[in-house]
Structures are given as C-alpha cells and as structure tokens.
Amino acid sequence: MQKSNKLRLVLIMMLAVVMIFAACGGPSNGNDVNDASVAQGNNPEQSENQDAAEGNADAAEDSSEQEQAVQEEPEEPAEPPVEPSVEQDIPSLKDVYADYFPIGAAIEPHQTTGLVSELLKKHVNMIVAENSMKPSSIQPQEGNFVWTNADKLVNFAKENGMQIRFHTLVWHNQVPNWFFLDEDRKPMVDETDPEKREANKQLLLQRLETHVRTIVERYKDDIKYWDVVNEVVEPGDPGGIRNSPWYQITGTEFIETAFRVAREAGGPDIKLYINDYGTDGVRKRDIIYDLVKEMLDKGVPIDGVGHQTHISIHGPTVASIIDSMKKFAELGLDNIVTELDMSLYSWNDRSDFGDKIPDHILMKQAERYQQLFEAFKENTDILSEVTLWGISDKHTWLTGFPIQRVGEAPLLFDKNFHAKPAYWGVVDPSKLEDMKNQ
C-alpha cells in the first residue's frame, strides 16, 4: 500500500513536469514544422516567385536609375540645319566654260536681289526671263505695254555684264485672249465667212506686228538674242504644226510675220531663233527642219534653232541631242540650248523621293550632266549657248509638273544654293570619284 502511494506520487510529478515543459514551447512533431514552414511562406514555388518578384523589383529599380542617369546626361546636340549660302571657294561655271560658250539661267524678277542674285552673279553670264517677257506679261491688254519686270531683268543683266536672250515674242500659252477676238469681240476661230476670216487674219497679223515691233525697238540695243516663236510644232496635230489659234487663223503666216518684223525692227545684228522642246526626237526634229527650210527658202530671217532640252536622268541619249543639232547645222543654222534641266524621274513615273533623294540617283544625274557637257564642248562649232531653266533646286517648274513633287532636283545647285554632284560633273568630274569613295 505504501509502495502504491509512492508510485502514484512519482507519476503525478512526472506528469506535472511534462505539462510544464509543453507550456514552455518544447519541440513539436515534424508535421508541425512543415506546416509552420508553409505558414511562414517558405514553399519552394512561392519562394521562387518571390525571388523573381524581388529580382524584377530590383531590375526595375536599376532600370529606373539607368533611365534617370540617361535623362540626366546631356543629350548630344542635333545637327544644325544647313544654311543657304553662296560657296565662293568653288569654280565659277561661266569661267570654266569661258572658252566654249556662255552659261545662262532662266530667272524671275525677284531673283535679281538677295542671296540667289549673288549665286547668279558668280556663275552665269547670260539670263533669260522665265515668264516676265511672255506676251501676257508685256501686253496684257491691247496697247497697254507693261515694262516693269522686263526692264528689271534687262537692267540686272547690264549691271552685271551679262547677256540676255528674249523669251518669247510668240507662244500659244501665256498669250492674252484679246489677240484672237475680232472687232466685235467675238472669237476669230469661230468665224466661217471667208471674207471675215481673211479680215480677221489681217487684224491678228497687224496686232502681232505691233507687239513684236514695239518690243524689239525698245530692247534692240540691250538684247541680241531673241526667241521669236516658241513651240509651234506638234507632231500629233494635222500637218505637224500646233493647232493653236495663231495657226487656225493665219496658217504659218504668223511665223513669217514675227521673224520679218523682228528683223526690220532690230536690224541685222540681232539673232532670231525658233525654239522648241523634244527636238531630239526624230519625228519632231524633221518637222521643224522642214518648216525652217521652207521659211528660209522664202527668205524668212531665221538664224538658229533653240533646243529646250528638258530631259531626265533616264533619257534621251546624248547622241540624239547632238545629232539633232548637226542636222540643223546643215542648213547653216546656229544651235543653242535654251531651257536645260534634268529631272530625276522618267515621264511616266509618278513617284516622289520626298526629302531624301538617294545618293545614287544624284550621282547618276551627275554622270549624265558630265556626258552632256562633254558633248557640248566637243561641238562648239555648231553650238553657241547653254542656258539652264533655273539656277538652283529651290526654284524649278518641275516641282509642279507633271505632278506636285517635293523630291525633284533638276539643276546644278541644291535648295541651299550649294553645289551638287551634278555641278562637279560639269566643272570637275574627278570630284565624282572622290564622292563615290566617301
């Protein structure tokens, strides 16, 4: 009995110790440890995601710091825009070709002042009016002759030792309609009565004579070279003569009258030309040839043929241009290049390079200009003038013809008046090789 009490006491004391130990946080079984691990977020997948999240956060922070550093670093300055200027340290076109022929440019009155005028003074020794001497500009109403702009160009030429060619006494475009109205202000072309048609013809020829005589007498001492008639041939029209009101009313008599009156008013020393485009084409060339030969046989005073030479980098061939000149030289006629420019596009191409004209296109243009001027220099016995239809790409009719374009650049100087590869093709072709190797 006493032993039993002692054993019971020992058990009670052992139980009390276990309870005290448990109350103090003694170790639990393994399942509790794993549960606690999950509870504390130490699951392996969660741990990897958390590490990734923390890594992304660190990366984002690093990236943010890098971006901030980039923003804080000073940006490299953009290239300054090219300023227009006249390059005085390059050869003058007119000096390079002084032993061959004058170099001309078509201009407008506003180009007689400012930076573009300095470009003209440096490079050309002949000018032609792009628009200011056409019939509608000089005599917009019958008897009302307007000389302001024409005089401005003549004075600019005289002040700078330049020759000038008059363009043009007769054209089917930019001619006021009053020329072709009868005394009752009705269109002459609509008249069917033979007697009235003859009266209308004589009235038109009289108006033409007044126009030509008045202009030539005013400028004969200042202007030696004259485009008398312009673009009178059109192969697609009956007989190959352009079916303009001039032709419908007078036949070819308007051509004869214009040349005869110009000679009478200007004397023997002025040079009189028939001017046209596409003269390199065999069909049109031959029609012009036959017309001029017929006129010469009648004693009409024609001194030469003006070849406009609006061409492209794709054609026509240089040989066809020179061959045409040689054919007219057979008649004893002079040849002049009157409106030279070189489009970057073929006629049927309606694309646009925009502001970024490829270098290889400009180089092709340069090589074509080189070939053309080399041929000109080899034929100075039949060629006496080369005039470009403009001086720089800043002002050219081809930005609006045959379509509106930004990326057209047909001349030797760019929009900032700086020399293009085309200029070097004309002046010093060895520079083109250096440009290719850059």
Secondary structure as the mmCIF struct_conf table of DSSP 4:
data_model
#
loop_
_struct_conf.conf_type_id
_struct_conf.id
_struct_conf.beg_label_comp_id
_struct_conf.beg_label_asym_id
_struct_conf.beg_label_seq_id
_struct_conf.end_label_comp_id
_struct_conf.end_label_asym_id
_struct_conf.end_label_seq_id
HELX_RH_AL_P HELX_RH_AL_P1 GLN A 2 ALA A 23
TURN_TY1_P TURN_TY1_P1 CYS A 24 GLY A 25
HELX_RH_AL_P HELX_RH_AL_P2 GLY A 30 ALA A 39
TURN_TY1_P TURN_TY1_P2 GLN A 40 GLY A 41
HELX_RH_AL_P HELX_RH_AL_P3 PRO A 44 GLU A 72
BEND BEND1 GLU A 73 GLU A 73
HELX_LH_PP_P HELX_LH_PP_P1 PRO A 74 PRO A 84
TURN_TY1_P TURN_TY1_P3 GLN A 88 ASP A 89
BEND BEND2 ILE A 90 ILE A 90
HELX_RH_AL_P HELX_RH_AL_P4 LEU A 93 VAL A 96
TURN_TY1_P TURN_TY1_P4 TYR A 97 TYR A 100
STRN STRN1 ILE A 103 ILE A 107
HELX_RH_3T_P HELX_RH_3T_P1 PRO A 109 THR A 112
BEND BEND3 THR A 113 GLY A 114
HELX_RH_AL_P HELX_RH_AL_P5 LEU A 115 HIS A 123
BEND BEND4 ASN A 125 ASN A 125
STRN STRN2 MET A 126 ALA A 129
BEND BEND5 GLU A 130 ASN A 131
TURN_TY1_P TURN_TY1_P5 SER A 132 MET A 133
BEND BEND6 LYS A 134 LYS A 134
HELX_RH_AL_P HELX_RH_AL_P6 PRO A 135 ILE A 138
BEND BEND7 PRO A 140 PRO A 140
STRN STRN3 GLN A 141 GLN A 141
TURN_TY1_P TURN_TY1_P6 GLU A 142 GLY A 143
STRN STRN4 ASN A 144 ASN A 144
HELX_RH_AL_P HELX_RH_AL_P7 THR A 148 GLU A 159
TURN_TY1_P TURN_TY1_P7 ASN A 160 GLY A 161
STRN STRN5 GLN A 163 VAL A 170
BEND BEND8 HIS A 172 GLN A 174
HELX_RH_3T_P HELX_RH_3T_P2 ASN A 177 PHE A 180
STRN STRN6 LEU A 181 LEU A 181
TURN_TY1_P TURN_TY1_P8 GLU A 183 ASP A 184
BEND BEND9 ARG A 185 ARG A 185
STRN STRN7 PRO A 187 PRO A 187
HELX_RH_3T_P HELX_RH_3T_P3 MET A 188 ASP A 190
HELX_RH_AL_P HELX_RH_AL_P8 PRO A 194 TYR A 219
TURN_TY1_P TURN_TY1_P9 LYS A 220 ASP A 222
STRN STRN8 TYR A 225 ASN A 230
BEND BEND10 GLU A 231 GLU A 231
STRN STRN9 VAL A 233 VAL A 233
TURN_TY1_P TURN_TY1_P10 PRO A 235 GLY A 236
BEND BEND11 ASP A 237 ASP A 237
HELX_RH_3T_P HELX_RH_3T_P4 PRO A 238 GLY A 240
STRN STRN10 ILE A 241 ILE A 241
HELX_RH_AL_P HELX_RH_AL_P9 PRO A 245 THR A 250
TURN_TY1_P TURN_TY1_P11 GLY A 251 THR A 252
HELX_RH_AL_P HELX_RH_AL_P10 GLU A 253 GLY A 266
TURN_TY1_P TURN_TY1_P12 PRO A 268 ASP A 269
BEND BEND12 ILE A 270 ILE A 270
STRN STRN11 LYS A 271 ASP A 276
BEND BEND13 TYR A 277 TYR A 277
TURN_TY1_P TURN_TY1_P13 THR A 279 ASP A 280
BEND BEND14 GLY A 281 GLY A 281
HELX_RH_AL_P HELX_RH_AL_P11 VAL A 282 ASP A 297
TURN_TY1_P TURN_TY1_P14 LYS A 298 GLY A 299
STRN STRN12 GLY A 304 HIS A 307
STRN STRN13 HIS A 310 SER A 312
TURN_TY1_P TURN_TY1_P15 ILE A 313 HIS A 314
STRN STRN14 GLY A 315 GLY A 315
BEND BEND15 PRO A 316 PRO A 316
HELX_RH_AL_P HELX_RH_AL_P12 VAL A 318 ALA A 329
TURN_TY1_P TURN_TY1_P16 GLU A 330 GLY A 332
STRN STRN15 ASP A 334 SER A 343
BEND BEND16 LEU A 344 TYR A 345
TURN_TY1_P TURN_TY1_P17 TRP A 347 ASN A 348
TURN_TY1_P TURN_TY1_P18 GLY A 354 ASP A 355
HELX_RH_AL_P HELX_RH_AL_P13 ASP A 359 GLU A 378
TURN_TY1_P TURN_TY1_P19 ASN A 379 ILE A 382
STRN STRN16 LEU A 383 LEU A 388
BEND BEND17 TRP A 389 TRP A 389
BEND BEND18 ILE A 391 SER A 392
TURN_TY1_P TURN_TY1_P20 ASP A 393 LYS A 394
BEND BEND19 HIS A 395 HIS A 395
HELX_RH_3T_P HELX_RH_3T_P5 TRP A 397 THR A 399
BEND BEND20 GLY A 400 ILE A 403
BEND BEND21 VAL A 406 GLY A 407
BEND BEND22 LEU A 411 LEU A 412
STRN STRN17 PHE A 413 PHE A 413
TURN_TY1_P TURN_TY1_P21 LYS A 415 ASN A 416
BEND BEND23 PHE A 417 PHE A 417
HELX_LH_PP_P HELX_LH_PP_P2 HIS A 418 HIS A 418
STRN STRN18 ALA A 419 ALA A 419
HELX_LH_PP_P HELX_LH_PP_P3 LYS A 420 LYS A 420
HELX_RH_AL_P HELX_RH_AL_P14 PRO A 421 VAL A 427
TURN_TY1_P TURN_TY1_P22 PRO A 429 PRO A 429
HELX_RH_AL_P HELX_RH_AL_P15 SER A 430 ASN A 437
#
